[in-house]
C-alpha cells in the first residue's frame, strides 16, 4: 500500500514558480514558510526532483525542530546530484532514486535506489518506501515532478499557495510542467477542500477527485 501523498507548491497569482529566466525568487511569505515547515514535520519523507537540487540546493530539513527528520528523496534518473549538495550532509537520511542507466558515483552513506528504466517509476518508488514504513510523503517539486505525480494521479492532496504578485511570461515555468493534458477528456479535475488567506496570499487545498 502506497503512502499518503501531499503535493505542495507556491506560485504567483498567475501560476508562475520562478522568473522567466528560471531564476528562483521568494514566492511564499513568512506565514506560508512556517506552514510548510510544520507540514514537513508531519511527514515521513520529502520528495523533490534533481532540478530543484541543482537550482536551489535546499537542505529539506524541518526548521526549529531537530527531532523530526523526514527522509529526503531525490528523483535523479541519471544520478546528476553534486557531491556537495546540502541534502547529502548526513543530517537526515537521503535516498537518491535513479533509473537503470544511471552514472555511478560515490555519495557516501546516501542510498542509491534503482527504481525504473529510462525514467523513475513513481508507483514502484512509493511502494518500496511504503513497505519500509513511510506513511506520509510531501512532494515539493519542481514543475516536472509535480506534473508526473498529477499525470499519474499518485496523490491524495494538492496544496498551492498563491502569492499577491504577477510574473508573467509565455515560457515562464508554471506549477506543472511536462507535456500537459492534450484534450478536454483527459483533464484532471480536483475536489476543492478549502481556501484560506495566509498573510497577503491565499492557500487553496484540493483533494484528488475519484473518477
Backbone as CSV, one residue per row, in Angstrom:
resi,resn,N_x,N_y,N_z,CA_x,CA_y,CA_z,C_x,C_y,C_z
1,UNK,0.841,-1.199,0.000,0.000,0.000,0.000,0.878,1.251,0.000
2,UNK,0.624,2.152,-0.950,1.469,3.337,-1.029,1.155,4.325,0.087
3,UNK,2.118,5.177,0.422,1.898,6.196,1.450,0.904,7.259,0.976
4,UNK,0.400,8.032,1.906,-0.401,9.202,1.561,0.541,10.218,0.941
5,UNK,0.134,10.815,-0.169,0.992,11.754,-0.893,0.350,13.134,-0.913
6,UNK,1.099,14.125,-0.445,0.645,15.513,-0.448,1.531,16.312,-1.390
7,UNK,0.930,16.927,-2.398,1.668,17.811,-3.297,1.549,19.228,-2.763
8,UNK,2.669,19.913,-2.627,2.640,21.266,-2.083,3.550,22.180,-2.890
9,UNK,3.045,23.356,-3.252,3.856,24.293,-4.012,3.398,25.721,-3.764
10,UNK,4.207,26.658,-4.230,3.872,28.080,-4.133,4.013,28.693,-5.513
11,UNK,3.110,29.599,-5.844,3.129,30.213,-7.173,2.643,31.649,-7.087
12,UNK,2.963,32.413,-8.118,2.426,33.769,-8.218,0.930,33.688,-8.507
13,UNK,0.267,34.817,-8.481,-1.174,34.826,-8.740,-1.512,34.331,-10.137
14,UNK,-0.519,34.367,-11.054,-0.754,33.852,-12.408,-0.094,32.480,-12.601
15,UNK,0.210,31.797,-11.508,0.642,30.410,-11.576,2.095,30.159,-11.923
16,UNK,2.941,31.190,-11.846,4.361,31.020,-12.180,5.167,30.681,-10.916
17,UNK,6.263,29.914,-11.118,7.047,29.484,-9.948,8.472,30.032,-9.947
18,UNK,8.830,30.824,-10.937,10.156,31.444,-10.983,10.094,32.620,-11.950
19,UNK,11.214,33.281,-12.143,11.290,34.324,-13.163,11.370,33.668,-14.545
20,UNK,11.131,34.414,-15.613,11.184,33.828,-16.960,12.520,33.155,-17.282
21,UNK,13.616,33.634,-16.685,14.937,33.033,-16.929,15.210,31.858,-15.986
22,UNK,14.155,31.419,-15.263,14.193,30.287,-14.336,14.895,30.604,-13.018
23,UNK,15.289,31.863,-12.824,15.882,32.247,-11.549,14.822,32.187,-10.459
24,UNK,15.171,31.560,-9.345,14.225,31.411,-8.239,14.066,32.719,-7.484
25,UNK,12.915,32.893,-6.889,12.652,34.054,-6.062,11.719,33.645,-4.934
26,UNK,11.687,34.461,-3.891,10.835,34.156,-2.739,9.381,34.415,-3.109
27,UNK,8.601,33.353,-3.194,7.186,33.467,-3.517,6.336,33.349,-2.258
28,UNK,6.661,32.391,-1.406,5.929,32.235,-0.141,6.244,33.396,0.792
29,UNK,5.273,33.782,1.609,5.535,34.785,2.638,5.958,34.070,3.931
30,UNK,6.221,34.830,4.964,6.706,34.259,6.219,5.704,33.275,6.799
31,UNK,4.428,33.621,6.733,3.387,32.751,7.296,3.317,31.413,6.559
32,UNK,3.436,31.452,5.233,3.372,30.215,4.477,4.639,29.394,4.661
33,UNK,5.762,30.066,4.793,7.027,29.380,5.042,6.925,28.570,6.337
34,UNK,6.319,29.154,7.344,6.120,28.458,8.623,5.192,27.260,8.424
35,UNK,4.132,27.443,7.611,3.191,26.343,7.350,3.892,25.172,6.687
36,UNK,4.768,25.460,5.726,5.469,24.396,5.013,6.338,23.578,5.959
37,UNK,7.020,24.255,6.871,7.877,23.526,7.818,7.051,22.715,8.810
38,UNK,5.891,23.211,9.171,5.006,22.424,10.017,4.510,21.194,9.270
39,UNK,4.240,21.361,7.971,3.802,20.243,7.140,4.922,19.217,6.986
40,UNK,6.133,19.694,6.803,7.280,18.785,6.728,7.406,17.943,7.995
41,UNK,7.173,18.579,9.130,7.323,17.875,10.407,6.299,16.758,10.578
42,UNK,5.208,16.827,9.821,4.153,15.815,9.916,4.372,14.658,8.940
43,UNK,5.382,14.793,8.075,5.603,13.788,7.027,6.825,12.923,7.325
44,UNK,6.806,11.720,6.766,7.917,10.783,6.944,8.986,10.960,5.882
45,UNK,8.636,11.585,4.759,9.588,11.766,3.669,9.218,12.994,2.843
46,UNK,10.238,13.603,2.226,10.060,14.750,1.332,10.661,14.382,-0.021
47,UNK,9.908,14.591,-1.092,10.382,14.266,-2.434,10.541,15.540,-3.262
48,UNK,11.697,15.666,-3.917,11.917,16.728,-4.903,12.667,16.133,-6.079
49,UNK,12.695,16.859,-7.181,13.424,16.424,-8.356,14.839,16.975,-8.355
50,UNK,15.681,16.439,-9.218,17.066,16.884,-9.310,17.153,18.352,-9.735
51,UNK,16.174,18.828,-10.501,16.180,20.231,-10.911,16.155,21.171,-9.714
52,UNK,15.354,20.826,-8.719,15.276,21.638,-7.504,16.618,21.651,-6.784
53,UNK,17.301,20.507,-6.746,18.605,20.434,-6.090,19.625,21.282,-6.832
54,UNK,19.653,21.180,-8.150,20.636,21.916,-8.942,20.390,23.415,-8.911
55,UNK,19.122,23.835,-8.858,18.801,25.263,-8.909,18.808,25.927,-7.535
56,UNK,18.330,25.199,-6.511,18.157,25.819,-5.193,19.107,25.300,-4.129
57,UNK,19.595,24.069,-4.278,20.429,23.404,-3.280,19.817,23.497,-1.883
58,UNK,18.570,23.017,-1.714,17.908,23.095,-0.411,18.413,22.019,0.561
59,UNK,18.165,22.246,1.839,18.524,21.250,2.857,17.408,20.234,3.053
60,UNK,16.162,20.668,2.826,14.975,19.822,3.004,14.875,19.264,4.419
61,UNK,15.154,20.123,5.383,15.011,19.748,6.787,13.849,20.536,7.388
62,UNK,13.548,20.258,8.651,12.476,20.966,9.351,13.100,22.030,10.238
63,UNK,12.800,23.259,9.955,13.393,24.363,10.720,12.877,24.378,12.155
64,UNK,13.792,24.636,13.079,13.469,24.757,14.509,12.862,23.481,15.089
65,UNK,13.209,22.334,14.497,12.713,21.061,15.028,13.745,19.977,14.701
66,UNK,14.696,19.790,15.599,15.779,18.843,15.356,15.347,17.397,15.567
67,UNK,14.191,17.190,16.181,13.734,15.837,16.474,13.032,15.191,15.282
68,UNK,12.464,16.005,14.414,11.760,15.485,13.243,12.711,15.451,12.060
69,UNK,12.930,14.257,11.520,13.900,14.099,10.444,13.302,13.292,9.288
70,UNK,12.457,13.913,8.475,11.896,13.184,7.317,12.987,12.762,6.340
71,UNK,12.789,11.612,5.724,13.726,11.121,4.716,13.681,12.051,3.508
72,UNK,14.831,12.385,2.978,14.912,13.233,1.794,15.092,12.334,0.571
73,UNK,14.134,12.398,-0.354,14.181,11.545,-1.545,14.333,12.423,-2.780
74,UNK,15.398,12.183,-3.538,15.693,12.979,-4.721,15.440,12.132,-5.967
75,UNK,14.590,12.615,-6.858,14.328,11.924,-8.123,15.386,12.364,-9.126
76,UNK,16.313,11.473,-9.422,17.502,11.841,-10.200,17.853,10.694,-11.141
77,UNK,17.153,10.590,-12.253,17.255,9.447,-13.164,18.690,9.065,-13.499
78,UNK,19.537,10.050,-13.798,20.900,9.765,-14.253,21.952,10.014,-13.165
79,UNK,21.504,10.242,-11.934,22.397,10.485,-10.790,23.336,11.662,-11.057
80,UNK,22.731,12.808,-11.312,23.498,14.027,-11.589,23.790,14.840,-10.336
81,UNK,23.320,14.403,-9.195,23.412,15.192,-7.979,24.869,15.496,-7.609
82,UNK,25.195,16.773,-7.366,26.569,17.126,-6.971,26.889,16.565,-5.585
83,UNK,28.118,16.147,-5.399,28.511,15.532,-4.128,28.501,16.512,-2.963
84,UNK,28.486,17.821,-3.259,28.459,18.809,-2.181,27.049,19.356,-1.917
85,UNK,26.023,18.679,-2.430,24.642,19.123,-2.199,24.308,19.049,-0.717
86,UNK,23.521,20.001,-0.246,23.181,20.043,1.177,22.416,18.809,1.642
87,UNK,21.644,18.193,0.733,20.870,17.019,1.128,21.762,15.808,1.377
88,UNK,23.043,15.909,1.038,23.976,14.806,1.250,24.843,15.018,2.490
89,UNK,24.415,15.960,3.347,25.240,16.301,4.507,25.128,15.311,5.663
90,UNK,24.285,14.288,5.526,24.166,13.279,6.573,23.275,13.684,7.722
91,UNK,22.709,14.897,7.667,21.850,15.369,8.760,20.588,14.522,8.867
92,UNK,19.999,14.214,7.741,18.849,13.306,7.660,19.187,12.212,6.651
93,UNK,18.478,11.101,6.722,18.660,10.047,5.728,18.243,10.573,4.362
94,UNK,19.031,10.249,3.344,18.735,10.687,1.980,18.746,9.487,1.038
95,UNK,17.757,9.443,0.152,17.682,8.417,-0.888,17.705,9.112,-2.238
96,UNK,18.589,8.680,-3.124,18.612,9.189,-4.489,18.022,8.110,-5.384
97,UNK,16.825,8.356,-5.900,16.147,7.398,-6.773,16.638,7.602,-8.200
98,UNK,17.100,6.524,-8.834,17.696,6.622,-10.160,17.053,5.629,-11.126
99,UNK,17.322,5.829,-12.418,16.873,4.889,-13.435,17.912,3.807,-13.665
100,UNK,17.667,2.973,-14.624,18.541,1.818,-14.876,19.928,2.232,-15.348
101,UNK,20.004,3.252,-16.201,21.286,3.635,-16.798,21.900,4.858,-16.109
102,UNK,21.909,4.841,-14.791,22.450,5.993,-14.067,23.976,5.934,-14.027
103,UNK,24.575,7.102,-13.829,26.029,7.206,-13.735,26.447,6.966,-12.288
104,UNK,27.211,5.911,-12.081,27.612,5.564,-10.720,28.572,6.603,-10.155
105,UNK,28.374,6.922,-8.870,29.276,7.844,-8.182,29.219,7.566,-6.690
106,UNK,30.227,8.012,-5.995,30.301,7.803,-4.551,29.559,8.929,-3.847
107,UNK,28.461,8.575,-3.201,27.674,9.563,-2.456,27.720,9.288,-0.958
108,UNK,28.775,8.644,-0.518,28.935,8.373,0.903,27.903,7.381,1.402
109,UNK,27.244,7.720,2.500,26.243,6.831,3.091,24.853,7.002,2.475
110,UNK,24.736,7.877,1.477,23.452,8.084,0.818,23.043,6.833,0.045
111,UNK,21.777,6.437,0.178,21.289,5.261,-0.539,20.930,5.612,-1.974
112,UNK,21.446,4.842,-2.915,21.055,4.977,-4.315,20.069,3.855,-4.616
113,UNK,18.860,4.225,-4.971,17.793,3.255,-5.172,17.406,3.206,-6.648
114,UNK,17.730,2.094,-7.319,17.355,1.934,-8.716,15.877,1.625,-8.798
115,UNK,15.162,2.474,-9.507,13.703,2.376,-9.489,13.147,2.819,-10.838
116,UNK,13.078,1.910,-11.782,12.597,2.256,-13.102,13.662,2.029,-14.158
117,UNK,13.337,2.356,-15.395,14.235,2.127,-16.513,14.762,3.460,-17.040
118,UNK,14.183,3.954,-18.135,14.634,5.223,-18.703,14.200,6.409,-17.851
119,UNK,13.154,6.218,-17.065,12.725,7.234,-16.112,12.279,6.541,-14.838
120,UNK,12.171,7.289,-13.772,11.843,6.709,-12.478,10.384,6.280,-12.440
121,UNK,10.156,5.080,-11.951,8.812,4.541,-11.790,8.282,4.987,-10.433
122,UNK,7.413,5.988,-10.436,6.930,6.560,-9.177,6.108,5.572,-8.364
123,UNK,5.294,4.763,-9.027,4.491,3.773,-8.310,5.388,2.797,-7.568
124,UNK,6.423,2.350,-8.249,7.369,1.420,-7.634,8.075,2.071,-6.450
125,UNK,8.495,3.301,-6.630,9.172,4.031,-5.560,8.281,4.159,-4.331
126,UNK,7.032,4.563,-4.546,6.105,4.739,-3.424,5.836,3.415,-2.721
127,UNK,5.736,2.351,-3.496,5.511,1.032,-2.894,6.703,0.602,-2.050
128,UNK,7.899,0.872,-2.536,9.108,0.492,-1.802,9.196,1.223,-0.468
129,UNK,9.019,2.539,-0.500,9.141,3.277,0.758,7.951,2.994,1.670
130,UNK,6.793,2.666,1.081,5.642,2.280,1.895,5.926,1.008,2.671
131,UNK,6.592,0.054,2.014,6.955,-1.200,2.672,7.977,-0.965,3.777
132,UNK,8.695,0.137,3.701,9.693,0.475,4.727,9.100,1.256,5.888
133,UNK,7.809,1.489,5.845,7.150,2.161,6.952,6.818,3.622,6.739
134,UNK,7.086,4.170,5.553,6.740,5.560,5.260,5.239,5.648,5.017
135,UNK,4.572,6.462,5.808,3.115,6.554,5.720,2.631,7.850,5.071
136,UNK,3.435,8.906,5.146,3.017,10.189,4.571,4.206,10.851,3.877
137,UNK,3.984,11.266,2.625,5.039,11.857,1.807,4.638,13.256,1.359
138,UNK,5.586,14.172,1.423,5.368,15.533,0.943,6.184,15.731,-0.329
139,UNK,5.515,16.075,-1.424,6.193,16.333,-2.696,6.252,17.844,-2.904
140,UNK,7.475,18.376,-3.056,7.647,19.818,-3.145,8.097,20.308,-4.517
141,UNK,8.195,19.432,-5.499,8.501,19.918,-6.838,9.836,19.453,-7.353
142,UNK,10.257,20.035,-8.461,9.702,21.152,-9.194,8.618,20.805,-10.198
143,UNK,8.572,21.572,-11.260,7.460,21.515,-12.198,7.313,20.147,-12.869
144,UNK,8.428,19.510,-13.223,8.376,18.207,-13.880,7.889,17.136,-12.919
145,UNK,8.352,17.209,-11.688,7.931,16.247,-10.664,6.443,16.415,-10.363
146,UNK,6.003,17.650,-10.218,4.586,17.903,-9.957,3.720,17.328,-11.078
147,UNK,4.138,17.575,-12.320,3.381,17.070,-13.454,3.313,15.545,-13.420
148,UNK,4.411,14.897,-13.095,4.454,13.437,-13.085,3.473,12.854,-12.067
149,UNK,3.439,13.420,-10.884,2.516,12.928,-9.858,1.068,13.223,-10.234
150,UNK,0.814,14.391,-10.800,-0.542,14.749,-11.208,-1.011,13.877,-12.373
151,UNK,-0.150,13.694,-13.363,-0.490,12.913,-14.550,-0.863,11.482,-14.176
152,UNK,-0.099,10.898,-13.248,-0.340,9.514,-12.862,-1.330,9.381,-11.701
153,UNK,-1.845,10.526,-11.247,-2.821,10.552,-10.147,-2.295,9.864,-8.898
154,UNK,-1.016,10.083,-8.643,-0.373,9.491,-7.473,-0.304,10.503,-6.342
155,UNK,-1.457,10.982,-5.927,-1.509,11.950,-4.838,-2.873,11.880,-4.175
156,UNK,-2.940,12.410,-2.976,-4.197,12.462,-2.227,-4.632,13.897,-1.968
157,UNK,-3.638,14.777,-1.732,-3.917,16.196,-1.511,-3.024,17.031,-2.420
158,UNK,-3.557,18.168,-2.829,-2.803,19.102,-3.655,-3.002,20.488,-3.063
159,UNK,-1.923,21.050,-2.530,-1.992,22.347,-1.867,-1.138,23.359,-2.621
160,UNK,-1.702,24.516,-2.896,-0.924,25.548,-3.577,-1.158,26.903,-2.909
161,UNK,-0.048,27.567,-2.591,-0.093,28.917,-2.031,0.086,29.902,-3.173
162,UNK,-0.901,30.789,-3.345,-0.829,31.825,-4.366,-0.444,33.153,-3.715
163,UNK,0.679,33.707,-4.145,1.124,34.986,-3.601,0.480,36.137,-4.357
164,UNK,0.581,37.325,-3.802,-0.022,38.506,-4.435,0.984,39.190,-5.355
165,UNK,1.434,38.459,-6.359,2.359,39.028,-7.340,2.053,38.434,-8.715
166,UNK,2.407,39.168,-9.738,2.277,38.697,-11.121,3.673,38.647,-11.731
167,UNK,4.014,37.534,-12.375,5.320,37.394,-13.007,5.187,37.422,-14.531
168,UNK,4.226,36.668,-15.063,4.002,36.677,-16.500,5.079,35.948,-17.291
169,UNK,4.930,35.961,-18.589,5.915,35.332,-19.472,5.403,34.040,-20.071
170,UNK,5.421,33.948,-21.396,4.927,32.760,-22.088,5.706,31.519,-21.694
171,UNK,7.030,31.641,-21.535,7.875,30.491,-21.244,8.279,30.394,-19.774
172,UNK,7.681,31.214,-18.935,7.988,31.155,-17.507,7.482,29.847,-16.909
173,UNK,8.306,29.140,-16.135,7.878,27.871,-15.525,6.608,28.021,-14.701
174,UNK,5.727,27.044,-14.809,4.485,27.027,-14.049,4.498,25.864,-13.066
175,UNK,3.446,25.740,-12.292,3.369,24.707,-11.258,3.591,23.322,-11.835
176,UNK,2.892,23.005,-12.917,3.005,21.688,-13.538,3.576,21.837,-14.935
177,UNK,4.755,21.248,-15.151,5.397,21.335,-16.461,4.955,20.177,-17.338
178,UNK,5.923,19.527,-17.958,5.596,18.373,-18.789,4.829,18.742,-20.039
179,UNK,4.255,17.726,-20.679,3.544,17.956,-21.934,2.120,18.442,-21.741
180,UNK,1.585,18.292,-20.539,0.221,18.721,-20.271,-0.808,17.773,-20.861
181,UNK,-2.031,17.851,-20.383,-3.117,17.036,-20.926,-3.512,17.593,-22.289
182,UNK,-3.638,16.735,-23.263,-3.766,17.157,-24.654,-5.199,17.328,-25.142
183,UNK,-6.180,16.874,-24.362,-7.566,17.071,-24.780,-8.450,17.231,-23.551
184,UNK,-9.639,17.737,-23.775,-10.549,18.068,-22.676,-10.925,16.850,-21.840
185,UNK,-11.060,15.696,-22.475,-11.467,14.495,-21.755,-10.410,14.014,-20.765
186,UNK,-9.155,14.305,-21.037,-8.077,13.808,-20.180,-7.729,14.754,-19.041
187,UNK,-8.315,15.939,-19.030,-8.004,16.921,-17.987,-8.299,16.351,-16.602
188,UNK,-7.390,16.627,-15.674,-7.536,16.154,-14.303,-8.364,17.152,-13.494
189,UNK,-9.497,16.710,-12.996,-10.349,17.555,-12.164,-10.097,17.250,-10.686
190,UNK,-10.062,18.298,-9.887,-9.813,18.173,-8.452,-11.062,18.509,-7.652
191,UNK,-11.047,18.113,-6.400,-12.134,18.451,-5.489,-11.633,19.513,-4.517
192,UNK,-12.231,20.694,-4.549,-11.809,21.780,-3.672,-12.155,21.452,-2.228
193,UNK,-11.154,21.508,-1.377,-11.348,21.241,0.048,-11.619,22.538,0.797
194,UNK,-10.685,23.491,0.701,-10.874,24.776,1.383,-9.925,25.822,0.808
195,UNK,-10.233,27.069,1.060,-9.393,28.199,0.676,-9.296,29.121,1.875
196,UNK,-8.076,29.542,2.201,-7.938,30.473,3.319,-6.809,31.460,3.061
197,UNK,-6.945,32.629,3.646,-5.921,33.661,3.491,-4.777,33.398,4.446
198,UNK,-3.565,33.524,3.927,-2.365,33.409,4.753,-1.525,34.653,4.494
199,UNK,-1.530,35.572,5.438,-0.840,36.842,5.216,-1.432,37.542,4.014
200,UNK,-0.580,37.907,3.056,-1.065,38.590,1.850,-1.268,37.616,0.688
201,UNK,-1.362,36.322,1.011,-1.580,35.317,-0.022,-2.747,34.416,0.304
202,UNK,-2.985,33.445,-0.557,-4.119,32.529,-0.405,-3.627,31.086,-0.533
203,UNK,-4.073,30.243,0.370,-3.778,28.821,0.296,-5.022,28.085,-0.172
204,UNK,-4.900,27.366,-1.290,-6.005,26.554,-1.792,-5.643,25.094,-1.593
205,UNK,-6.540,24.350,-0.948,-6.333,22.923,-0.708,-7.341,22.115,-1.514
206,UNK,-6.818,21.152,-2.244,-7.664,20.277,-3.063,-7.432,18.811,-2.677
207,UNK,-8.421,17.998,-2.939,-8.306,16.548,-2.803,-8.369,15.938,-4.187
208,UNK,-7.755,14.780,-4.353,-7.874,14.077,-5.631,-9.310,13.614,-5.798
209,UNK,-9.862,13.905,-6.947,-11.260,13.555,-7.207,-11.325,12.164,-7.799
210,UNK,-12.097,11.297,-7.150,-12.251,9.936,-7.651,-13.137,9.948,-8.893
211,UNK,-12.672,9.295,-9.929,-13.447,9.248,-11.172,-14.403,8.049,-11.179
